[in-house]
């Protein structure tokens, strides 16, 4: 069964430094996608970055990059040059291969709360 | 703005009551997913609809039901509400961008008193 594990309940980082949030996953499906979301205190789920299981390169989106190590089944999120506004809950999620014309549900990890200190 | 619209944003109701949460997916997305986020259970998948048909079911209680209408908007009905149903309910949609993104609405915060 598919499973997402985030082992860091909380992390803190100094402003302008980089931080890595850990995520490991388990699936027997060779085709899957990995997602990271940010949830600020206001509650909305903000999509950050996506990595496909067949993608050869690590995904990057601005200050966010995904360190994808397929053999180790890990998909860590790296935030460079942290900002105060990065303080939030971060969720890793996985979606197994889709069906004709559509896509399956996301399975979420428990999340990591990141605090950025000035 | 994710393009997924949920109403209402907040809902306070009493135990035993019934409520309806509404979701409009992004234009062109055929799949709608409902998730529940509670403090003790985290983010749990409830149910998925694809082009009007139920596609997948998660840990959805029998007191809960959903449907997707021909215009693709969806409603989640919660009945015989209990205190433990208090949670943030999210709707998400996908399809248009080839599965590399999944966009969430802003959520409905339900408080059962």
Interface residues (C-beta under 8 A of the other chain):
Chain A: X33 X35 X37 X43 X44 X45 X47 X50 X52 X91 X93 X95 X98 X99 X101 X102 X103 X104 X105 X106 X107 X108 X110 X111
Chain B: X2 X30 X31 X33 X35 X42 X43 X45 X48 X50 X51 X55 X56 X58 X88 X90 X92 X94 X95 X99 X100 X101 X102 X103 X104 X106 X107 X109
